[in-house]
Amino acid sequence: MHPVPMAGELQSLELCLERHIPPQDLAEVKRILYGGETRKLCLPAAALSSAQERDFELQGYGFDAAPEQLRRPRIVRVGLVQNKIPLPTDTAVAVQVQSWHSSCLHVAALHRRIEEMVEVAAMCGVNIICFQEAWSEYFLLVLIEELCSFVQLAKKYNMVVVSPILERDEIHGGTLWNTAVVISNSGAILGKSRKNHIPRIGDFNESTYYMEGNTGHQVFQTQFGAIAVNICFRRHHPLNWLMYSLNGAEIIFNPSATIGTLSESLWPIEARNAAIANHCFTCPINRVGTEYYKNAFTSGDGGKAHHDLGHFYGSSYVAAPDGSRTPGLSRTRDGLLVVEMDLNLCRQVSDKWNFKMTGRYEMYAAKLAEAVQPRFTPSLIGEEERSAQYNQVLHRK
Ligand SMILES: NC(=O)NCCC(=O)O
């Protein structure tokens, strides 16, 4: 095995708070920081012991909504999967991902890991499952073969599967896209969402290999709710979340791969803010671990050549439209977060805060249309401009 740099010693922020905040203050601290204590789900003993045997964390929480007179509760369980890559980065693709040597798909390390986590999700009654960004790692994937195993899983467990992959678009010159495929619980492929904002930050030089996605802000109506997928770097762009929400998304998944030094202080804020601003549930999922590359690289930013991007800090969580959120999964371990939610909460919070009603989108639409014009002049007034305006008025008098 390659030496793995030591990183990510803190297991989770929440565990740290539990350990160090005086017990009499803990509930109040959680209320202020997290919008209260999320209800703990009672998960089946068999699922808990399987997760332990398979060496991954399993946590479960629930968000409730008030009973309504005209609508039944709309309860759905989502599963968020975060995982390390089980084998070193330079292991042959066929071993790490899958092998096409036989006509039947031979599932290898990464698939096996994901499948055993999906199996536990099924034991927990998960209806919709989503994996981390580009969970299968490689560019060479042939979309159809990759999808076959997930179509089978979706049908087997009656589960909607959101599988973020690296897509090679043979019809359009082999263009590479960073894509999430949405597979219905019936096994039908509902569609895909391509990453439409590509990072050019730190070692995430993705613009050198992916194109900016062109699938817009499609929302998928599933049996369990209206879902959307906003891949990683897209979460920094509030208009992205807004567009999904305008198209009716009730749950927006954000499969990610991001590292501590770059984004860890933004992580708890951005998706949670999006849930509040758009009256929906958001599900940010982050990769975990530190991945070592044999060949040192730089990103032309003055930094020394290095062998890893940094520590992927996991910490996947779910945020609710009322601003409350679950604790995060571990910063260092593979994990499955099972979250039950009543989708009625979206409209209940919307009726209370009315951000969509008070959003004045027509005003912003007009102003944005002006701002993107080449001859746009920013409306910025300083003292000099102000006195010039007054002088003009006085002079005219
Ligand atoms: N995968 C990816 O887009 N990472 C960029 C860093 C970030 O958005 O936090």
The ligand as a Gaussian input file, in Angstrom:
#p B3LYP/6-31G(d) Opt

LIG

0 1
 N      -15.389000      18.366000      -6.946000
 C      -15.406000      19.670000      -6.892000
 O      -16.087000      20.326000      -7.651000
 N      -14.605000      20.243000      -5.961000
 C      -14.331000      21.630000      -5.919000
 C      -14.198000      22.113000      -4.557000
 C      -15.482000      22.515000      -3.928000
 O      -16.435000      22.863000      -4.608000
 O      -15.552000      22.535000      -2.702000

